[in-house]
Amino acid sequence: MKVAIFTLGCKTNQYESELIRESFERIGDSFVDFKSVADVYIINSCVVTGKAEAETRKAINDATRSNPNAKVILTGCFICVHDDFSKKNVLLYSGDKSNIVDFFYSGNSSSVDINTELINKFSEHTRAVVKIEEGCNNFCTYCIVPYTRGHKILSKEVSNVVEEVKGLVQGGYREVILTGTEIGKYGEDSVPNLSLLIRQLKKIEGLKRLRISSIHPKHVTDELIEEIEPPIVPHLHVSLQSGDNEVLKKMNRGYTREDYLQIVQKLRTIDPNFSISTDIIVGFPGETEDAFFNSIEIVRFVHFSKVHIFRFSKRPFTPAFFINETVSEALKKTRAERLKEVVKFEQKDFKERFVGNTVEVLVEEKTGEYFTGFTPYYLKVQFKGNASPGSFANILVEKADSEFLFGKTLTPLL
């Protein structure tokens, strides 16, 4: 049987899509591109923004058009919001992603147990993602995640994480990314905390890079910062959301801009070029022009390596859903474009500090005559020369723009 899968949203979804893929592969089913004709289409959905929800609906329609006789399995956060969704040949699944194949063939479903989740590879990727935690109880006023992913914190046992990462390293993966719904909450349900887990993972022989995915500022503790040394990479995605204290308070983020800047200072003490990426929401209810300028100001001060910009969109169940909007859609778009221009300049400025230097790149793919890959600082590099996907190469950086470093290979690494 031919199976196609489409994944939206976060790295946690990417991990769970690999669980789905491996469950079908175990019985001999094969995978095809989502745009191809398949017997079953699986959509691992997202509703964190209005745009993501629209993309989920589009994927459902695309699948039913590609093969009207195929079955479509809809899983992920969309069905937590729309549990009454009904469409011909579309099945809703909320159980353990590792057992989704049993659901399809026999109708059986099983509850989620994070400690039984384990992947053996990360298909079509040179870097592997490992989910270590589920659930978020921050209850930021704009965020639907606690209502879709759950607010109970569930952490994978240290020994299980270690064994999963060891298996991936033995399978040839040199970089592993730790992810979770709110990764900084790891250990709140009685297992050791994130810093202690990382201490164990750093001992794994052959693990070249260990990366932490998006983390809340309040979890970037001194204890965690002390663990940032190889194989931990000099990059963190620390979500800011706004550079204005009044907006942060309304968002229920639990920190101030001063707290955030103090974290930046500590990270840049470790390494002046420490790479910090982030998320910023524009147009949150109550965001004045001065508040928006405070977000621009902090972007200029921090010199982020990358910024994801989101326009505020109301999400059901969240407190912000019931707040009167004060920023029009047109103004949200204008502010997003203004912020984008500042971000573009700052990203280029940050990358230019690497021009003339040699950087180590984990090669991801080749398109035409160019290879692409990432440095430990999570900077994407495009280059010519001798290399192969999955290997490391030393690249002399010759120029930079807001998105890429450009260079040529020196001595390829093993």
Backbone hydrogen bonds, N-H to C=O, Kabsch-Sander energy under -0.5 kcal/mol:
donor,donor_aa,acceptor,acceptor_aa,energy
3,V,30,S,-2.8
4,A,40,V,-2.3
6,F,42,I,-2.6
8,L,44,N,-2.4
14,Q,10,C,-1.6
15,Y,11,K,-2.4
16,E,12,T,-2.4
17,S,13,N,-2.2
18,E,14,Q,-1.3
19,L,15,Y,-1.6
20,I,16,E,-2.0
21,R,17,S,-2.7
22,E,18,E,-2.7
23,S,19,L,-1.7
24,F,20,I,-1.6
25,E,21,R,-2.3
26,R,22,E,-1.7
27,I,24,F,-1.0
28,G,25,E,-1.7
29,D,24,F,-1.8
30,S,1,M,-2.1
32,V,3,V,-2.6
36,S,33,D,-2.0
38,A,36,S,-0.5
39,D,2,K,-2.2
40,V,2,K,-1.5
41,Y,71,K,-2.5
42,I,4,A,-3.0
43,I,73,I,-2.7
44,N,6,F,-2.8
44,N,42,I,-0.6
45,S,43,I,-0.9
45,S,75,T,-2.8
53,E,49,T,-1.9
54,A,50,G,-2.1
55,E,51,K,-2.3
56,T,52,A,-1.9
57,R,53,E,-2.1
58,K,54,A,-2.3
59,A,55,E,-2.2
60,I,56,T,-1.9
61,N,57,R,-2.1
62,D,58,K,-2.9
63,A,59,A,-2.2
64,T,60,I,-2.1
65,R,61,N,-1.7
66,S,62,D,-2.2
67,N,63,A,-1.8
70,A,67,N,-1.9
71,K,39,D,-1.9
72,V,89,N,-2.9
73,I,41,Y,-3.2
74,L,72,V,-0.6
74,L,91,L,-3.5
75,T,43,I,-2.6
75,T,73,I,-0.6
76,G,93,Y,-0.5
77,C,45,S,-1.1
79,I,76,G,-0.8
80,C,77,C,-1.1
81,V,77,C,-1.0
81,V,78,F,-0.8
82,H,78,F,-2.5
85,F,82,H,-1.8
90,V,87,K,-2.2
91,L,72,V,-3.6
91,L,89,N,-0.6
93,Y,74,L,-2.4
96,D,110,S,-2.6
99,N,96,D,-1.6
100,I,97,K,-1.2
102,D,99,N,-0.7
103,F,99,N,-1.4
104,F,100,I,-2.1
105,Y,101,V,-2.3
106,S,102,D,-2.6
107,G,102,D,-0.7
107,G,103,F,-1.3
108,N,102,D,-1.1
116,T,113,D,-2.2
117,E,113,D,-0.5
117,E,114,I,-0.8
125,H,122,F,-1.5
128,A,175,E,-2.2
130,V,177,I,-3.0
132,I,179,T,-2.9
133,E,179,T,-0.7
134,E,154,L,-2.5
136,C,150,G,-2.3
141,T,251,M,-1.8
143,C,140,C,-1.5
147,Y,144,I,-1.5
148,T,144,I,-1.0
148,T,145,V,-1.0
149,R,145,V,-3.6
150,G,145,V,-0.7
154,L,134,E,-2.7
156,K,132,I,-2.8
161,V,157,E,-2.2
162,V,158,V,-2.8
163,E,159,S,-2.2
164,E,160,N,-2.1
165,V,161,V,-2.7
166,K,162,V,-2.7
167,G,163,E,-2.2
168,L,164,E,-1.8
169,V,165,V,-2.6
170,Q,166,K,-2.7
171,G,167,G,-1.2
172,G,169,V,-1.7
173,Y,168,L,-2.3
174,R,126,T,-0.6
175,E,126,T,-0.5
176,V,209,R,-2.0
177,I,128,A,-3.0
178,L,176,V,-0.5
178,L,211,R,-3.1
179,T,130,V,-2.5
181,T,133,E,-0.9
183,I,180,G,-0.6
183,I,214,S,-0.5
185,K,182,E,-2.7
186,Y,183,I,-1.7
188,E,185,K,-2.5
190,S,187,G,-1.3
194,L,186,Y,-0.7
197,L,193,N,-2.0
198,I,194,L,-2.6
199,R,195,S,-1.9
200,Q,196,L,-1.3
200,Q,197,L,-0.5
201,L,197,L,-2.2
202,K,198,I,-2.3
203,K,200,Q,-1.2
204,I,201,L,-1.8
207,L,204,I,-1.5
208,K,174,R,-0.9
208,K,206,G,-1.0
209,R,174,R,-2.4
210,L,231,P,-2.8
211,R,176,V,-2.8
213,S,178,L,-2.4
215,I,237,H,-2.7
219,H,216,H,-2.1
220,V,217,P,-1.8
221,T,219,H,-1.8
225,I,221,T,-2.6
226,E,222,D,-2.0
227,E,223,E,-0.6
227,E,224,L,-1.3
228,I,225,I,-1.5
229,E,227,E,-1.5
232,I,229,E,-2.6
233,V,210,L,-1.8
235,H,233,V,-1.8
236,L,275,S,-2.0
238,V,236,L,-0.9
238,V,277,S,-1.9
239,S,215,I,-1.3
239,S,237,H,-0.7
240,L,279,D,-0.9
241,Q,279,D,-3.6
242,S,240,L,-1.2
248,L,244,D,-2.6
249,K,245,N,-2.2
250,K,246,E,-2.1
251,M,247,V,-2.1
252,N,248,L,-0.6
252,N,249,K,-1.0
253,R,248,L,-2.1
260,Y,256,T,-2.0
261,L,257,R,-2.5
262,Q,258,E,-1.7
263,I,259,D,-1.6
264,V,260,Y,-2.1
265,Q,261,L,-2.3
266,K,262,Q,-2.0
267,L,263,I,-2.4
268,R,264,V,-2.5
269,T,265,Q,-0.9
270,I,266,K,-1.2
271,D,267,L,-1.6
274,F,271,D,-2.7
275,S,234,P,-2.5
277,S,236,L,-2.0
278,T,306,K,-1.8
280,I,308,H,-2.5
281,I,241,Q,-2.4
282,V,310,F,-2.9
287,E,284,F,-2.5
288,T,286,G,-0.8
292,F,288,T,-2.4
293,F,289,E,-2.2
294,N,290,D,-1.7
295,S,291,A,-1.2
296,I,292,F,-1.9
297,E,293,F,-2.8
298,I,294,N,-1.9
299,V,295,S,-1.7
300,R,296,I,-2.0
301,F,297,E,-1.8
302,V,298,I,-2.6
303,H,299,V,-1.8
304,F,299,V,-0.6
305,S,276,I,-2.2
306,K,276,I,-0.7
308,H,278,T,-2.6
309,I,307,V,-0.6
310,F,280,I,-2.7
312,F,282,V,-2.8
318,T,315,R,-1.3
320,A,141,T,-2.8
321,F,318,T,-1.4
322,F,319,P,-1.6
323,I,320,A,-1.1
328,S,326,T,-0.5
332,K,328,S,-2.6
333,K,329,E,-2.2
334,T,330,A,-2.1
335,R,331,L,-2.9
336,A,332,K,-2.6
337,E,333,K,-2.1
338,R,334,T,-2.4
339,L,335,R,-2.8
340,K,336,A,-2.2
341,E,337,E,-1.7
342,V,338,R,-1.5
343,V,339,L,-2.9
344,K,340,K,-2.6
345,F,341,E,-1.7
346,E,342,V,-2.4
347,Q,343,V,-3.0
348,K,344,K,-1.8
349,D,345,F,-2.4
350,F,346,E,-2.6
351,K,347,Q,-2.2
352,E,348,K,-2.0
353,R,349,D,-0.6
353,R,350,F,-1.0
354,F,351,K,-2.0
355,V,352,E,-1.3
356,G,397,V,-2.9
357,N,354,F,-2.0
359,V,357,N,-0.5
359,V,395,I,-2.8
361,V,359,V,-0.5
361,V,393,A,-2.7
362,L,374,F,-2.6
363,V,361,V,-0.8
363,V,391,S,-2.8
364,E,372,T,-3.2
365,E,372,T,-1.5
367,T,370,Y,-2.9
370,Y,367,T,-1.9
371,F,383,F,-3.0
372,T,365,E,-2.3
373,G,381,V,-1.5
374,F,362,L,-1.5
375,T,379,L,-1.7
378,Y,375,T,-1.9
381,V,373,G,-3.2
382,Q,405,L,-3.0
383,F,371,F,-2.3
384,K,407,G,-1.2
387,A,385,G,-0.6
390,G,363,V,-3.1
391,S,388,S,-2.0
393,A,361,V,-2.0
394,N,411,T,-1.0
395,I,359,V,-3.0
395,I,393,A,-0.6
396,L,408,K,-2.7
397,V,357,N,-2.7
397,V,395,I,-0.7
398,E,406,F,-3.2
399,K,406,F,-1.6
401,D,404,F,-2.4
405,L,380,K,-2.2
406,F,399,K,-2.8
407,G,382,Q,-1.7
408,K,396,L,-1.5
409,T,384,K,-1.9
410,L,394,N,-3.1
413,L,392,F,-2.2
